[in-house]
Amino acid sequence: MGTGTTLNVDVAGAGQGSKSLARHLPTAARFLMGLMFFVFGLNGFLNFIPPPTEPMPEASMAFSIALMKTGYMMPLIKGTEVLAGVLLLANRFVPLALALLAPVIVNIVAFHLFLAPMGMVMTFVVLALELYLAWVYRDAFRPMLALRATPGSK
C-alpha cells in the first residue's frame, strides 16, 4: 500500500516537473536569442570572433562588401542586433525587440538560402526562436495586426 502511494506521488511530481520545464522555455528561448544577437552584433563592431577559414561564395562576398561600402548599413544592422539583444537579455520591451529583429532575420534567412547555403542550421534555429517567441508574445502583437485602426483608440 505504501508503494502504491509513493508511485502516485512520483507520477504527480513528474507531471509538475514537465510543467515547470515548459514554463521556462520562453525565458530560455529569449535568453538564447538575446545572447546570440548581442554577441554577434558586438562582433560586427569589435571583430573578436575569427572569420571562417573557408572562402565565402562570390555572390555573398559581393553583397557583404556592398553593405560595408555604404558606410551606414552594417553599423545600423549590427547596432540593431546589439540593442535588440540587450532588450531580450534584460526582458524589457521584448515585443519591440522581436519586431526590430524580424527584418534582420528575414535577411539572414534569404542570405543563406540564396547566397551562402552554409550555416543553414543556425539560421533555422534563429528563425525558430523568433517564431516561437512571436507566438508566445502574440497578445502584444494583436493590436498591430488590426485590419482597421483609429488613431488614439485603445
C-alpha positions in Angstrom: 0.0 0.0 0.0 2.8 2.4 0.8 4.5 1.6 -2.5 1.3 2.5 -4.5 1.1 5.8 -2.7 4.8 6.6 -3.4 4.3 5.7 -7.1 1.3 8.1 -7.4 3.3 10.9 -5.8 6.2 10.2 -8.2 3.9 10.3 -11.2 2.3 13.6 -9.9 5.8 15.0 -9.3 6.8 14.1 -12.9 3.9 16.0 -14.3 4.8 19.1 -12.3 8.4 18.8 -13.5 7.4 18.9 -17.1 5.1 21.8 -16.5 7.9 23.7 -14.8 10.2 23.0 -17.7 7.6 24.3 -20.2 7.2 27.4 -18.0 10.9 28.2 -18.5 11.0 27.6 -22.3 10.1 31.2 -23.2 12.8 32.5 -20.9 15.4 30.1 -22.3 14.5 31.0 -25.9 14.5 34.7 -25.1 17.9 34.5 -23.3 19.5 32.4 -26.1 18.3 34.6 -28.9 19.3 37.8 -26.9 22.7 36.3 -26.3 23.2 35.4 -29.9 22.3 38.8 -31.3 24.2 40.7 -28.6 27.4 38.7 -29.2 27.2 38.7 -33.0 26.1 42.3 -33.1 29.1 43.3 -30.9 31.3 41.2 -33.1 30.3 43.5 -36.0 32.0 46.4 -34.2 34.8 44.7 -32.3 35.7 41.7 -34.6 36.6 39.3 -31.7 35.3 36.2 -33.4 37.7 34.9 -36.1 36.3 34.8 -39.6 35.7 31.4 -41.2 38.7 29.8 -42.9 36.7 28.7 -46.0 36.1 31.5 -48.5 32.5 32.8 -48.9 30.8 32.3 -52.3 31.4 35.2 -54.7 27.8 36.5 -54.6 27.7 36.6 -50.8 31.0 38.3 -50.7 29.8 40.9 -53.2 26.7 41.5 -51.2 28.6 41.8 -47.9 31.1 44.3 -49.5 28.2 46.4 -50.9 26.7 46.6 -47.4 30.0 47.7 -45.9 30.7 50.2 -48.6 27.5 52.1 -47.9 29.2 53.2 -44.7 26.0 53.1 -42.6 24.2 49.8 -43.3 26.4 47.4 -41.3 26.6 49.7 -38.3 22.8 50.1 -38.5 22.3 46.3 -38.7 24.8 45.5 -36.0 23.6 48.3 -33.7 20.0 47.0 -34.1 21.2 43.5 -33.2 23.1 44.7 -30.1 20.1 46.8 -28.9 17.6 44.1 -29.5 19.9 41.5 -27.9 20.2 43.7 -24.8 16.4 44.2 -24.6 15.9 40.4 -24.9 18.5 39.7 -22.2 17.1 42.3 -19.9 13.5 41.1 -20.5 12.4 44.7 -21.4 10.4 45.7 -24.4 10.6 42.1 -25.7 7.9 42.5 -28.4 9.7 45.6 -29.7 13.0 43.7 -29.8 11.3 40.9 -31.7 9.8 43.4 -34.2 13.2 45.1 -34.7 14.8 41.7 -35.3 12.2 40.4 -37.7 13.6 42.1 -40.9 17.1 41.3 -39.8 16.2 37.6 -39.5 14.3 37.6 -42.9 17.5 38.9 -44.5 19.7 36.4 -42.7 17.4 33.6 -44.0 17.4 35.0 -47.5 21.2 35.5 -47.5 21.8 31.9 -46.5 19.1 30.5 -48.8 20.2 32.3 -51.9 23.8 33.4 -51.5 25.6 31.3 -48.8 23.9 27.9 -48.1 26.4 27.1 -45.3 25.2 27.9 -41.9 21.6 26.9 -42.5 21.3 25.1 -39.2 22.0 28.2 -37.2 19.8 30.2 -39.5 16.8 28.0 -38.9 17.5 27.9 -35.1 17.3 31.7 -35.1 14.1 31.7 -37.3 12.5 29.0 -35.0 13.3 31.1 -31.9 11.9 34.2 -33.4 8.7 32.4 -34.5 8.3 30.7 -31.1 8.8 34.0 -29.2 6.4 35.8 -31.5 3.9 33.2 -30.8 4.5 33.4 -27.0 4.1 37.2 -27.1 1.3 37.1 -29.7 -1.1 39.1 -27.5 1.3 42.1 -27.7 1.2 41.9 -31.5 -2.5 41.6 -31.8 -3.2 45.4 -31.8 -0.6 45.9 -34.6 -2.4 43.3 -36.8 -5.8 45.1 -36.6 -7.4 45.4 -40.1 -8.5 49.0 -39.3 -7.1 51.1 -36.5 -8.2 54.5 -35.5 -5.6 56.9 -34.0 -5.8 57.3 -30.3 -8.1 54.3 -29.8 -7.4 51.6 -27.2 
